[in-house]
Amino acid sequence: LFDGTLWLDDEMIQKGFSNRLGSQMGHMPVNGPDGTVSLLNRFSIDRKVLIHINNTNPVL
């Protein structure tokens, strides 16, 4: 179980909701080489669940 996901680190800035990066607020982006998908792919776990998907995340 992993919490705190935005699609992009600067998603909140791009959408005009914040002037801070997600990483500055304790959130990790889903995409990219340092994102949660890449991080979770390193583990051989049968089930991986992402929660707290922000309303600005296009994955919704």
C-alpha positions as CSV (number, residue, x, y, z in Angstrom):
1,L,0.0,0.0,0.0
2,F,1.5,3.3,-1.1
3,D,0.1,6.8,-0.4
4,G,0.6,10.2,-1.9
5,T,0.6,10.1,-5.7
6,L,0.5,12.7,-8.4
7,W,1.1,11.9,-12.0
8,L,3.8,14.6,-12.4
9,D,5.9,16.2,-9.7
10,D,4.8,19.7,-11.0
11,E,1.2,18.7,-11.6
12,M,-0.2,21.0,-8.8
13,I,1.7,23.9,-10.3
14,Q,0.6,23.1,-13.9
15,K,-3.0,23.0,-12.8
16,G,-2.8,26.2,-10.8
17,F,-3.5,24.6,-7.4
18,S,-0.1,25.2,-5.8
19,N,3.2,26.9,-6.2
20,R,5.1,23.9,-4.8
21,L,6.2,20.6,-6.3
22,G,4.5,17.5,-5.1
23,S,7.9,16.3,-3.7
24,Q,8.1,19.4,-1.6
25,M,4.8,18.4,0.0
26,G,5.8,14.8,0.6
27,H,4.2,13.3,-2.5
28,M,5.9,11.1,-5.1
29,P,4.9,11.3,-8.8
30,V,3.6,8.1,-10.4
31,N,5.5,8.4,-13.6
32,G,9.2,8.9,-14.4
33,P,12.4,7.0,-13.4
34,D,11.9,8.0,-9.7
35,G,8.2,7.6,-9.7
36,T,6.1,5.1,-7.7
37,V,5.6,2.7,-10.6
38,S,9.3,2.4,-11.2
39,L,9.9,2.1,-7.4
40,L,7.2,-0.6,-6.9
41,N,8.4,-2.5,-10.0
42,R,11.6,-3.3,-8.1
43,F,9.7,-5.5,-5.7
44,S,8.3,-8.9,-6.5
45,I,5.0,-8.4,-4.7
46,D,1.8,-10.0,-6.0
47,R,-0.4,-7.0,-5.3
48,K,0.5,-3.4,-5.3
49,V,-2.1,-0.7,-4.4
50,L,-1.8,3.1,-4.9
51,I,-4.1,5.2,-2.8
52,H,-4.7,9.0,-2.3
53,I,-4.7,9.7,-6.0
54,N,-5.1,13.4,-6.2
55,N,-8.0,14.9,-8.1
56,T,-5.6,16.6,-10.5
57,N,-4.1,13.2,-11.5
58,P,-5.1,12.3,-15.1
59,V,-5.0,8.6,-14.1
60,L,-8.6,9.2,-12.8
